[in-house]
Amino acid sequence: MAAKVKVVKKFFLENFIIKNTYLQINMATKKLLEQFILNEVKKAIKEAQEKEEKKASSKFDFDFFKTLRTIPARLNYAEKFLQKLGAGTGSSRETFKLSDNRVLKIAKNEAGIAQTEAELEFIRNNSIPRNFTTIEEFDPKGNWIVAELVNPFESKRDFAIQTGINYSFYEDLIKTIQDRKPQNLRSLLYIATQDLEEIRNKISELAVSEKDVDKMSSAEYEQDISLQYKLDLMELEPFVSKLEALLESKPQYNFMMKIMNLLERGLEWGDLGFNHFGKNSKGEILIYDYGFTTDVYKKYYRDSSSDRDSNY
């Protein structure tokens, strides 16, 4: 407002004060002058408002974004001003870079809203160890959230380097946890060790002599039941060895225990792949999409062609 007053004052001084001598004017002229000054003030205010509106229209206005009531309006407005991020963008939500340390996730449909609400449930549950991005602001109806920005892992190799866990072993470990539902990783090791011992005993019981093997045709040997146990042994032995090594590494052990915690609370494998992890500005390894729960899958994806193991 001070700037607007200066504009009017300058105009008055330049046009109505000459050499410090005031013009002699009658009442009619005075009214005309007052009206002129009033018009100039209104004009200055209007120009200032238009300038501010033009400035606002050239950048993302979060307060204005909050007033938008439809999904297309939110997405169109965000796409006009913000950079769309590939990571975290999929069939249900779009992710945009809001600042150097924040992202804006916008739901594209009902499934996206459900995933946003699922993430909020994880955030609100203080009993869950934090290995996922924080949420700074959110729409009460689940249409959008503002979350922490991370630098996503770009490959399985990247995941292995950053976590110290071989990705193939990580996949096997997750699926085994889902199938066997152990109380913790040590109990899983006990179960796997028992399985390993059982397989070795079966192989011993079903072992055939070299003479019997010589009498078998190739087809008969392939059907030999002991062969399947040997194949199982080849898979299980390295799994047990890697699990033992993981239990000896505190960082890897803590990482996997947090993952188990999320699995117990219904997070699906579709949000636990390497492309859902990244590092934040503090160097912490975090999951940046964690709304694809069992409940969301059953309600929005089970009857579709979407793969349960990947909602993106």
Summary of the structure (lengths in Angstrom):
residues: 312
radius of gyration: 33.3
end to end distance: 51.1
largest distance: 132.4
contacts: 832
relative contact order: 0.10
helix: 59%
strand: 12%
